[in-house]
Amino acid sequence: MNYIDAHIHIGDCIDFKLLPDVVHCSSCHTEQEFLLVESLVKEFPQKVVACFGIHPQNPDIRLFPLLEKLAQEQRIVAVGEAGFDFFTPELAATWDKQREVWQLQLELAQRHQLPLVIHCRRAMDKIFLYCKDLKKLPAVVFHAFPGSRQEAENLLRRGVEGYFSFGKELLRGRKNSIRCVQELPLERLLAETDAPYQPLRNQEATLPQDIKLVYQEFAMLRGVHEDEIKNPLEKNFQRIFTGKKNNF
């Protein structure tokens, strides 16, 4: 069984090296970054898959033709990360641009029936406005899900094929994240690092191998041995990104 890192930025990691027992889903936001990750996908197809999206922190509509091309050529397994980020007043001021690129990506994911990886900060109310559209997608991955257990359950009740991913926020003691990992069905959960981002206080950057720390925390919160976590999370990953049960 592999460790699954459902969200990493390989192109931003310094001296990235593949680990023999980890499968990575790398999110990309520039052509240069994507080509680097795609080279790894070709060399290690059992260890790396690639997504591409227009990030809400840089809602540049000029990136959309590239995203559309990658989707048409079936070079990505998902669209994203995409979404909304109102964490600062400066980001909130780009609402119109964020909404425009979000709508384009949402429609593209629908046309190609690709999963959508969502980035959301201080914007859960916006996500709920799009439930009717999100339920048309094969899967929706909420990267570093910022909401509560009740909000996650509400999304599922509305027909969204949602999966909720958690990483270093568990190690920081974020209560909503901890409760989600403890109480949501295991078949709706994923683990991630978001490396090199979201480091702990004593770290300069999150490392790819930190996925093992996240798994340890998952197991502790669920009250089970780590081996009881690995197989279900791997199956979730396969179901979302490959449509298969035993691809890795």
Secondary structure, 3 states (H helix, E strand, C coil): CCEEEEEECHHHCCCCCCCCCEEEEEEECCHHHHHHHHHHHHHCCCCEEEEECCCCCCCCHHHHHHHHHHHHCCCCCEEEEEEEECCCHHHHCCHHHHHHHHHHHHHHHHHHCCCEEEEEECCHHHHHCCHHHHCCCCCEEECCCCCCHHHHHHHHHCCCCEEEEECCCCCCCCHHHHHHHHHCCHHHEEECCCCCCCCCCCCCCCCHHHHHHHHHHHHHHHCCCCHHHHHHHHHHHHHHHCCCCCCC
